[in-house]
Amino acid sequence: MNPEVNKSATDRASLLARLDGVSALDLAITSSHRRTEHLQVVSFESPDLVGFVALPGQDVMIDIPMATGQRVRRRYTIAALNPDAGTMEIWVALHGNGAGETWAQTAKVGQVIDGVGPRGKLPVNETASQHLFIGDHAALAATLEMASSVTRGSVGTIVSFPHQDDVIEPVFAPGVTSSSSTALSPITPGDGSALLHELAHRDLSMPRLHCYVNAEFGIVNAVKAALLSRGVDRDAISTKPYWRLGASNAPHGEPPKD
Ligand SMILES: Cc1cc2nc3c(=O)[nH]c(=O)nc-3n(C[C@H](O)[C@H](O)[C@H](O)COP(=O)(O)OP(=O)(O)OC[C@H]3O[C@@H](n4cnc5c(N)ncnc54)[C@H](O)[C@@H]3O)c2cc1C
């Protein structure tokens, strides 16, 4: 990495200079629709997506205008990527009036959006034979993309949804030996107690288990602590905080840390 690079800048040139393995994506919006009451799906097409390679669960950093005129990056999981057609979707959880969700709901067909990707360093563990994905509504796309990419062994999902009508079930690959999905609803965003309660009743003693936790900052920490206390090996837990209760994500797209 070039030592002259500004590590806090979020313009495309700076991101391309300091992030390994990413490319510039000019993403033309082809549709934006409300899939459920609390989920907006934005679809894109781009020559930059033809032949584009992303692992399940990886994401793009989208350039978002704020009401103040400032611009920020927001990260959204790459969903329904079709590298032959050059198309993809993002699934945006609706929760209030954040910059990202406001942009998603007002996105206009034909607009070209500045994206950078793929991002994300926590792929499905190919050596595991049991996969448990735990996430909240913001991590729905990541959970479904990753869970459906598992082609052997056992796979399970536990996802919390703001309302029962928001529930979207995973589609598991035919090769898996067993699969289960648990949808928890209605859950107030940021409340991890139902996820923890569900986890408390799970058998986590199986060999070659890998757990993936993608959710609000405090939920990720609480679930990780619960998994560790149940004897799950630290190396068998992948965690990624997506947002933080009561605080906006930083301009580079990450939730604030302590
Ligand atoms: C690797 C990664 C992948 C991500 N993938 C997705 C994805 O596929 N879909 C997706 O929706 N989000 C995803 N996120 C989160 C996303 O990037 C934004 O943080 C989120 O959309 C909120 O941005 P915002 O600008 O709307 O709100 P912000 O300005 O960041 O926050 C405004 C307020 O809303 C609250 N808030 C933020 N998010 C939520 C929420 N989900 N529920 C309730 N309250 C919230 C905050 O606590 C704050 O008080 C991902 C984040 C990361 C780091």
The ligand as an SDF file (V2000), in Angstrom:
LIG
                    3D

 53 58  0  0  0  0  0  0  0  0999 V2000
  -19.8470   -5.5130    5.6530 C   0  0  0  0  0  0  0  0  0  0  0  0
  -21.2130   -4.8410    5.7860 C   0  0  0  0  0  0  0  0  0  0  0  0
  -22.2640   -5.3150    5.0180 C   0  0  0  0  0  0  0  0  0  0  0  0
  -23.5340   -4.7310    5.1510 C   0  0  0  0  0  0  0  0  0  0  0  0
  -24.5690   -5.2090    4.3840 N   0  0  0  0  0  0  0  0  0  0  0  0
  -25.8070   -4.6820    4.5490 C   0  0  0  0  0  0  0  0  0  0  0  0
  -26.9090   -5.1520    3.7670 C   0  0  0  0  0  0  0  0  0  0  0  0
  -26.7800   -6.0090    2.8820 O   0  0  0  0  0  0  0  0  0  0  0  0
  -28.1410   -4.5970    4.0070 N   0  0  0  0  0  0  0  0  0  0  0  0
  -28.3280   -3.6160    4.9480 C   0  0  0  0  0  0  0  0  0  0  0  0
  -29.4530   -3.1570    5.1240 O   0  0  0  0  0  0  0  0  0  0  0  0
  -27.2940   -3.1340    5.6800 N   0  0  0  0  0  0  0  0  0  0  0  0
  -26.0540   -3.6380    5.4880 C   0  0  0  0  0  0  0  0  0  0  0  0
  -25.0050   -3.1290    6.2130 N   0  0  0  0  0  0  0  0  0  0  0  0
  -25.2560   -1.9610    7.0620 C   0  0  0  0  0  0  0  0  0  0  0  0
  -25.2720   -0.6950    6.1540 C   0  0  0  0  0  0  0  0  0  0  0  0
  -24.0040   -0.5340    5.5600 O   0  0  0  0  0  0  0  0  0  0  0  0
  -25.6050    0.5690    6.9120 C   0  0  0  0  0  0  0  0  0  0  0  0
  -24.8830    0.6950    8.0560 O   0  0  0  0  0  0  0  0  0  0  0  0
  -27.0680    0.6110    7.2690 C   0  0  0  0  0  0  0  0  0  0  0  0
  -27.8280    0.5530    6.1070 O   0  0  0  0  0  0  0  0  0  0  0  0
  -27.4610    1.8810    7.9300 C   0  0  0  0  0  0  0  0  0  0  0  0
  -27.0160    2.9850    7.1830 O   0  0  0  0  0  0  0  0  0  0  0  0
  -27.8810    4.3040    7.1580 P   0  0  0  0  0  0  0  0  0  0  0  0
  -27.0600    5.3430    6.4890 O   0  0  0  0  0  0  0  0  0  0  0  0
  -29.2420    4.0250    6.6470 O   0  0  0  0  0  0  0  0  0  0  0  0
  -28.0360    4.6650    8.6980 O   0  0  0  0  0  0  0  0  0  0  0  0
  -26.9260    5.3130    9.6980 P   0  0  0  0  0  0  0  0  0  0  0  0
  -26.7700    6.7570    9.3320 O   0  0  0  0  0  0  0  0  0  0  0  0
  -25.6800    4.4580    9.7110 O   0  0  0  0  0  0  0  0  0  0  0  0
  -27.6590    5.1720   11.0660 O   0  0  0  0  0  0  0  0  0  0  0  0
  -28.7630    6.0440   11.4210 C   0  0  0  0  0  0  0  0  0  0  0  0
  -29.4620    5.4780   12.6520 C   0  0  0  0  0  0  0  0  0  0  0  0
  -30.1000    4.2610   12.2890 O   0  0  0  0  0  0  0  0  0  0  0  0
  -29.6920    3.1980   13.1520 C   0  0  0  0  0  0  0  0  0  0  0  0
  -29.5840    1.9910   12.3300 N   0  0  0  0  0  0  0  0  0  0  0  0
  -28.6480    1.7230   11.3660 C   0  0  0  0  0  0  0  0  0  0  0  0
  -28.9000    0.5460   10.7960 N   0  0  0  0  0  0  0  0  0  0  0  0
  -30.0080    0.0430   11.4090 C   0  0  0  0  0  0  0  0  0  0  0  0
  -30.7690   -1.1430   11.2480 C   0  0  0  0  0  0  0  0  0  0  0  0
  -30.4370   -2.0860   10.3430 N   0  0  0  0  0  0  0  0  0  0  0  0
  -31.8670   -1.3040   12.0270 N   0  0  0  0  0  0  0  0  0  0  0  0
  -32.2030   -0.3810   12.9450 C   0  0  0  0  0  0  0  0  0  0  0  0
  -31.5430    0.7860   13.1420 N   0  0  0  0  0  0  0  0  0  0  0  0
  -30.4560    0.9800   12.3670 C   0  0  0  0  0  0  0  0  0  0  0  0
  -28.3600    3.6400   13.7470 C   0  0  0  0  0  0  0  0  0  0  0  0
  -28.1560    3.0670   15.0170 O   0  0  0  0  0  0  0  0  0  0  0  0
  -28.5130    5.1410   13.8040 C   0  0  0  0  0  0  0  0  0  0  0  0
  -29.1540    5.5110   15.0020 O   0  0  0  0  0  0  0  0  0  0  0  0
  -23.7300   -3.6780    6.0790 C   0  0  0  0  0  0  0  0  0  0  0  0
  -22.6510   -3.1910    6.8160 C   0  0  0  0  0  0  0  0  0  0  0  0
  -21.3980   -3.7660    6.6870 C   0  0  0  0  0  0  0  0  0  0  0  0
  -20.2580   -3.2400    7.5270 C   0  0  0  0  0  0  0  0  0  0  0  0
  1  2  1  0
  2  3  1  0
  2 52  2  0
  3  4  2  0
  4  5  1  0
  4 50  1  0
  5  6  2  0
  6  7  1  0
  6 13  1  0
  7  8  2  0
  7  9  1  0
  9 10  1  0
 10 11  2  0
 10 12  1  0
 12 13  2  0
 13 14  1  0
 14 15  1  0
 14 50  1  0
 15 16  1  0
 16 17  1  0
 16 18  1  0
 18 19  1  0
 18 20  1  0
 20 21  1  0
 20 22  1  0
 22 23  1  0
 23 24  1  0
 24 25  2  0
 24 26  1  0
 24 27  1  0
 27 28  1  0
 28 29  2  0
 28 30  1  0
 28 31  1  0
 31 32  1  0
 32 33  1  0
 33 34  1  0
 33 48  1  0
 34 35  1  0
 35 36  1  0
 35 46  1  0
 36 37  1  0
 36 45  1  0
 37 38  2  0
 38 39  1  0
 39 40  1  0
 39 45  2  0
 40 41  1  0
 40 42  2  0
 42 43  1  0
 43 44  2  0
 44 45  1  0
 46 47  1  0
 46 48  1  0
 48 49  1  0
 50 51  2  0
 51 52  1  0
 52 53  1  0
M  END
$$$$
